[in-house]
Amino acid sequence: MAQAYLNAIGTAVPEQDIHQPFLDWALARIAEPRERRLFERMVGRSGLEHRWSVLPPAPGGGSPAEPGGFYGRETLPGTAERMRLYGEVAPALALRAIGELPADLHDVTHLVVASCTGFVAPGVDQIIARRLGLSPSVERLLVGYMGCYAAVVALRSARHIIRSEPRARVLVVTVEICSLHLHEMDQIESMLAGLQFGDGAAAALVTAESEGLELGQLFSTTLPESDSLIRWDITDQGFAMHLSGEVPGRIGAALADPKMRETIVNGGVDQWAVHAGGRSILDAVENALQLPPGALDDSRDVLRRYGNMSSSTLMFVLQRQLEREIEHGVAIAFGPGLAAEGFRFQSA
């Protein structure tokens, strides 16, 4: 049976840094001094410095939350308006990432697209295929609403395709427009969840050609009684993200379980590609698996520079792994469920 290889990755983020504008917007909504100090302390510990948005700036170059900006109005935009914008900006950002992919795409046979931050039909997959001029016979798969671990699911699907059709060439795309979903917040927990997210896209080529990273053993698990810890609620003002403060502890406990730990670290691991869902999540992974200092430096740097871009985040981390010689790598991401998805990898 043919082996599948992740040959190359291209990534893209928008131009507008919205991290500080979000902090200003959030702080203006916290009246109680003690809560303001708590929020500022958590921001300082977040490990975040930048997050990027496709939203157009307000007149004069101000943030989208300023008067005249997308959110700078008395009533926040409705879901219909946000989805119309998603249909414009998501394919455009995805195509930018594809343009950064150092690979020839003229003979792509399959297209797998993952996104959980919007809906448009015909889908982002069809829009991308048409704008790239791909053959009408290209087989398409849209992985929707699986959240941050969807990159693993998309790459896993590509691996299955290659192992059944060795001559296939699979283009995998993740694109997330998280900044479309700002909503009114008055709770610290909601603001800290909103603090994490930014926009980003990634593209990868997966083939049977022995180049890049070999995609190996797969693993997945869903934690019991955890379905309310990470979720999107569809509201009249976009998608409301709920990220419970219990998430890091539950992830840490799951990874510390001897059976799960054996599944992940069996045979040793010399490189880690962990979804940068937040500093506390990375800390929980590091502590539960007793990783050496610096093991998650790639993930922490992606978090610092881009924030949590949902499904695209892990692809940004994996892009760095392509630059190294790896004998035993592990990629893992977490998302709604509460579920974990991952795979082992090694250099070709």
C-alpha positions as CSV (number, residue, x, y, z in Angstrom):
1,M,0.0,0.0,0.0
2,A,1.3,3.5,-0.9
3,Q,2.5,5.8,1.8
4,A,1.3,9.4,1.9
5,Y,3.6,12.4,2.2
6,L,2.9,16.0,3.1
7,N,5.2,17.5,0.4
8,A,4.8,21.3,1.1
9,I,2.8,23.9,2.9
10,G,1.9,27.5,2.1
11,T,0.4,30.0,4.6
12,A,-1.2,33.4,4.6
13,V,-2.7,35.9,7.0
14,P,-4.4,39.3,6.3
15,E,-2.6,42.7,6.7
16,Q,-4.5,44.2,9.6
17,D,-3.4,43.5,13.2
18,I,-6.5,43.5,15.4
19,H,-5.0,42.3,18.7
20,Q,-4.6,45.7,20.4
21,P,-7.9,47.1,19.0
22,F,-9.7,44.1,20.5
23,L,-8.1,44.7,23.8
24,D,-9.2,48.4,23.7
25,W,-12.7,47.3,22.7
26,A,-12.9,44.7,25.5
27,L,-11.5,47.0,28.2
28,A,-14.1,49.7,27.4
29,R,-16.8,47.1,28.4
30,I,-15.3,46.2,31.8
31,A,-16.5,48.7,34.3
32,E,-15.4,47.0,37.6
33,P,-11.8,47.8,38.4
34,R,-11.0,44.4,39.9
35,E,-12.2,42.7,36.7
36,R,-10.2,45.1,34.6
37,R,-7.1,44.2,36.5
38,L,-7.9,40.5,36.1
39,F,-8.4,40.8,32.4
40,E,-5.2,42.8,31.9
41,R,-3.3,40.2,34.0
42,M,-4.6,37.4,31.8
43,V,-3.8,39.3,28.7
44,G,-0.2,39.7,29.9
45,R,0.0,35.9,30.4
46,S,-1.6,34.9,27.2
47,G,1.5,34.7,25.0
48,L,-0.2,36.6,22.3
49,E,1.2,39.7,20.5
50,H,-0.5,39.8,17.1
51,R,-3.7,38.5,15.5
52,W,-4.8,39.4,11.9
53,S,-8.1,40.2,10.3
54,V,-9.5,40.4,6.8
55,L,-12.0,43.1,7.9
56,P,-11.5,46.5,6.2
57,P,-10.3,49.3,8.5
58,A,-12.5,52.1,9.5
59,P,-12.2,55.4,7.6
60,G,-8.9,56.9,8.3
61,G,-7.3,53.5,8.9
62,G,-8.9,52.8,12.3
63,S,-9.8,49.4,13.6
64,P,-13.0,47.6,12.5
65,A,-14.5,48.5,15.9
66,E,-14.2,52.2,15.4
67,P,-17.0,54.4,14.0
68,G,-17.4,53.6,10.3
69,G,-15.8,50.2,10.7
70,F,-17.5,46.8,10.3
71,Y,-18.3,46.7,14.0
72,G,-18.4,50.4,14.6
73,R,-22.1,50.9,14.6
74,E,-24.9,50.9,17.2
75,T,-26.0,47.4,16.3
76,L,-23.5,44.7,15.4
77,P,-23.8,43.1,11.9
78,G,-26.2,40.3,11.5
79,T,-25.3,36.7,10.5
80,A,-26.4,37.2,6.9
81,E,-24.1,40.2,6.4
82,R,-21.2,38.3,8.0
83,M,-21.8,35.3,5.8
84,R,-21.9,37.4,2.7
85,L,-18.5,38.8,3.6
86,Y,-17.2,35.3,4.4
87,G,-18.2,34.2,0.8
88,E,-15.9,37.0,-0.5
89,V,-12.9,36.9,1.8
90,A,-12.5,33.3,2.7
91,P,-11.8,32.1,-0.9
92,A,-9.5,35.1,-1.4
93,L,-7.4,34.3,1.7
94,A,-7.3,30.6,0.8
95,L,-6.0,31.5,-2.7
96,R,-3.3,33.6,-1.1
97,A,-2.1,30.6,0.9
98,I,-2.2,28.4,-2.2
99,G,-0.1,31.0,-4.0
100,E,2.5,30.6,-1.3
101,L,2.6,26.8,-1.8
102,P,5.9,25.8,-3.5
103,A,4.4,23.1,-5.6
104,D,3.0,22.5,-9.1
105,L,-0.8,22.2,-8.9
106,H,-1.7,21.7,-12.6
107,D,-2.4,18.0,-12.1
108,V,-4.3,18.1,-8.8
109,T,-6.9,15.3,-8.6
110,H,-8.5,15.9,-5.3
111,L,-9.3,19.1,-3.2
112,V,-10.0,18.9,0.5
113,V,-11.1,22.1,2.2
114,A,-11.6,22.7,5.9
115,S,-13.4,25.7,7.4
116,C,-15.7,26.2,10.4
117,T,-16.2,30.0,10.5
118,G,-18.7,30.5,7.6
119,F,-21.0,29.0,5.1
120,V,-21.5,29.7,1.4
121,A,-23.0,27.6,-1.3
122,P,-21.5,26.8,-3.8
123,G,-18.9,26.1,-1.3
124,V,-15.4,27.5,-0.8
125,D,-14.1,24.3,-2.4
126,Q,-16.0,25.0,-5.6
127,I,-15.0,28.7,-5.6
128,I,-11.3,27.8,-5.2
129,A,-11.4,25.1,-7.8
130,R,-12.9,27.5,-10.4
131,R,-10.5,30.3,-9.7
132,L,-7.5,28.0,-9.8
133,G,-8.8,26.6,-13.1
134,L,-8.7,23.0,-11.8
135,S,-10.3,20.3,-13.9
136,P,-14.1,19.9,-13.5
137,S,-13.3,16.2,-12.7
138,V,-11.4,17.1,-9.5
139,E,-13.0,15.3,-6.6
140,R,-13.8,17.7,-3.7
141,L,-14.4,17.3,0.0
142,L,-15.5,20.1,2.3
143,V,-14.7,19.5,6.0
144,G,-17.1,21.8,7.9
145,Y,-17.6,22.9,11.5
146,M,-15.1,20.5,13.1
147,G,-13.2,23.4,14.6
148,C,-9.5,23.5,15.4
149,Y,-8.8,19.8,14.8
150,A,-10.2,19.9,11.2
151,A,-6.6,20.2,9.8
152,V,-5.9,16.7,11.1
153,V,-9.2,15.4,9.6
154,A,-8.4,17.0,6.3
155,L,-4.8,15.6,6.2
156,R,-6.2,12.2,7.3
157,S,-8.6,12.3,4.5
158,A,-5.8,13.1,2.0
159,R,-3.8,10.2,3.5
160,H,-6.7,7.8,2.9
161,I,-7.0,9.0,-0.7
162,I,-3.3,8.5,-1.4
163,R,-3.2,5.0,0.1
164,S,-6.1,3.9,-2.0
165,E,-5.1,5.9,-5.2
166,P,-1.3,6.2,-5.2
167,R,-1.3,8.4,-8.3
168,A,-3.6,11.0,-6.7
169,R,-2.4,14.5,-5.9
170,V,-4.4,16.1,-3.1
171,L,-4.6,19.8,-2.4
172,V,-5.5,20.4,1.2
173,V,-6.7,23.9,2.2
174,T,-7.7,25.3,5.6
175,V,-9.2,28.8,5.8
176,E,-10.7,30.5,8.9
177,I,-12.2,34.0,9.3
178,C,-12.6,34.1,13.0
179,S,-12.7,37.9,13.2
180,L,-16.2,37.8,11.5
181,H,-17.7,36.7,14.8
182,L,-17.3,39.5,17.3
183,H,-20.4,39.7,19.5
184,E,-21.5,41.7,22.5
185,M,-19.7,40.5,25.6
186,D,-19.9,41.4,29.2
187,Q,-18.3,38.3,30.8
188,I,-14.6,38.0,31.4
189,E,-14.6,34.3,30.3
190,S,-16.2,35.3,26.9
191,M,-13.7,38.1,26.4
192,L,-10.7,35.8,27.2
193,A,-12.1,33.3,24.6
194,G,-12.4,36.1,22.0
195,L,-8.9,37.2,22.8
196,Q,-7.4,34.1,21.3
197,F,-8.7,34.1,17.7
198,G,-7.4,35.5,14.4
199,D,-7.8,34.9,10.7
200,G,-5.5,32.6,8.6
201,A,-5.3,30.1,5.8
202,A,-3.0,27.3,4.8
203,A,-2.5,25.0,1.8
204,A,-0.7,21.7,1.5
205,L,0.1,19.2,-1.2
206,V,-0.2,15.5,-0.2
207,T,1.0,12.8,-2.7
208,A,2.8,9.4,-2.7
209,E,6.0,11.1,-3.7
210,S,8.6,10.6,-1.0
211,E,9.2,14.3,-0.1
212,G,8.5,16.3,3.0
213,L,6.8,14.5,5.9
214,E,5.4,11.0,5.9
215,L,1.9,10.9,7.4
216,G,1.9,7.9,9.7
217,Q,-0.3,6.3,12.5
218,L,-3.6,8.1,13.2
219,F,-5.3,8.5,16.6
220,S,-8.4,10.2,17.9
221,T,-10.5,10.4,21.1
222,T,-13.5,12.2,22.4
223,L,-13.6,13.0,26.1
224,P,-16.8,11.8,27.9
225,E,-19.2,14.5,29.2
226,S,-17.3,17.3,27.6
227,D,-19.6,18.4,24.7
228,S,-20.4,21.7,26.3
229,L,-16.8,22.8,26.9
230,I,-16.0,24.0,23.4
231,R,-18.8,25.0,21.1
232,W,-20.1,27.4,18.5
233,D,-23.7,28.8,19.0
234,I,-25.2,30.2,15.8
235,T,-26.8,33.5,16.7
236,D,-28.4,36.4,14.9
237,Q,-25.1,38.2,15.3
238,G,-22.6,35.6,14.0
239,F,-21.2,32.5,15.7
240,A,-20.7,32.8,19.4
241,M,-17.7,30.9,20.6
242,H,-17.9,29.2,24.1
243,L,-14.5,28.1,25.4
244,S,-14.8,26.9,29.0
245,G,-12.0,27.5,31.5
246,E,-12.1,23.8,32.2
247,V,-10.6,22.9,28.8
248,P,-6.9,22.9,29.7
249,G,-7.5,20.8,32.8
250,R,-9.6,18.2,30.9
251,I,-7.0,18.0,28.1
252,G,-4.2,17.6,30.6
253,A,-6.1,14.8,32.4
254,A,-6.8,13.0,29.2
255,L,-3.2,13.1,28.0
256,A,-1.9,12.0,31.3
257,D,-4.0,8.8,31.1
258,P,-1.6,5.9,30.7
259,K,-3.4,4.4,27.7
260,M,-3.5,7.7,25.8
261,R,0.0,8.6,26.8
262,E,1.2,5.2,25.4
263,T,-0.7,5.9,22.1
264,I,0.9,9.3,21.6
265,V,4.5,8.8,22.8
266,N,5.1,5.1,22.0
267,G,8.5,4.8,20.5
268,G,9.6,8.3,21.6
269,V,9.0,11.7,20.0
270,D,11.6,14.1,18.8
271,Q,9.3,16.8,17.3
272,W,5.9,18.1,18.4
273,A,3.3,19.9,16.3
274,V,0.6,20.9,18.8
275,H,-2.4,23.1,17.9
276,A,-1.7,26.5,19.5
277,G,-5.1,26.9,21.0
278,G,-3.9,29.1,23.9
279,R,-1.0,29.3,26.3
280,S,-2.9,27.4,29.0
281,I,-3.6,24.5,26.6
282,L,0.0,24.3,25.5
283,D,1.0,24.3,29.2
284,A,-1.4,21.5,29.9
285,V,0.0,19.4,27.0
286,E,3.6,20.1,28.1
287,N,2.9,19.2,31.7
288,A,0.7,16.1,31.1
289,L,3.2,14.6,28.7
290,Q,6.2,15.8,30.7
291,L,7.9,17.4,27.7
292,P,11.3,18.9,27.9
293,P,11.8,22.7,27.8
294,G,11.3,24.1,24.3
295,A,9.4,21.1,23.0
296,L,6.5,23.3,22.0
297,D,8.4,26.4,20.9
298,D,7.0,26.2,17.4
299,S,3.5,26.2,18.7
300,R,4.1,29.0,21.1
301,D,5.7,31.2,18.4
302,V,2.7,30.6,16.1
303,L,0.4,31.6,19.0
304,R,2.5,34.7,19.6
305,R,2.6,35.9,16.0
306,Y,-0.9,34.9,14.8
307,G,-3.2,33.7,17.6
308,N,-5.5,30.8,17.3
309,M,-6.6,30.5,13.6
310,S,-8.8,27.5,14.3
311,S,-8.1,24.7,11.7
312,S,-5.3,26.7,10.1
313,T,-3.2,26.9,13.2
314,L,-1.7,23.4,13.2
315,M,-0.7,23.8,9.5
316,F,1.4,26.9,10.4
317,V,3.2,24.7,13.0
318,L,3.7,21.8,10.6
319,Q,5.2,24.2,8.1
320,R,8.1,24.6,10.4
321,Q,8.5,20.9,10.8
322,L,9.2,20.6,7.1
323,E,12.5,22.4,7.6
324,R,13.9,19.7,9.9
325,E,15.0,16.1,9.9
326,I,12.5,14.2,12.0
327,E,12.5,10.6,13.1
328,H,9.4,10.5,15.4
329,G,7.0,13.5,15.2
330,V,3.5,13.8,16.7
331,A,0.8,16.3,15.6
332,I,-2.2,16.8,17.8
333,A,-5.1,19.3,17.9
334,F,-8.2,19.8,20.0
335,G,-11.7,21.0,19.4
336,P,-15.4,20.7,19.9
337,G,-16.5,17.5,21.5
338,L,-14.2,17.9,23.5
339,A,-12.1,15.8,21.1
340,A,-8.5,15.3,20.1
341,E,-7.2,14.2,16.7
342,G,-3.7,13.5,15.7
343,F,-1.1,11.5,13.7
344,R,2.5,10.5,13.8
345,F,4.9,11.7,11.2
346,Q,8.5,11.5,10.1
347,S,10.8,13.1,7.5
348,A,10.7,11.3,4.1
